[in-house]
Amino acid sequence: MPEFEDHEIAAEAYGLWQADGSPLWGHPVDHWLRAIDNLRRRAATGASEGARNGEEGTADQLPHPG
């Protein structure tokens, strides 16, 4: 079983693409890989922090690695 469903990764990658200004000539693989990293990070740390704060993280709240 995969770590995350494709639709979860796609939604996160789409948010990253939007946060980057929705470029016409972007790097979709980079957004996809960053999305997986963000989801892993959120699963490891964000879920417990979000539960304490009553919030969920979003793609635009996560740091851009570039």
Stockholm file with secondary structure:
# STOCKHOLM 1.0

chainA/1-66         MPEFEDHEIAAEAYGLWQADGSPLWGHPVDHWLRAIDNLRRRAATGASEGARNGEEGTADQLPHPG
#=GR chainA/1-66 SS CCSSCHHHHHHHHHHHHHHTTCCSSCCHHHHHHHHHHHHHHIIIIIHHHHHHHTCCCCGGGSCCCC
#=GC SS_cons        CCSSCHHHHHHHHHHHHHHTTCCSSCCHHHHHHHHHHHHHHIIIIIHHHHHHHTCCCCGGGSCCCC
//
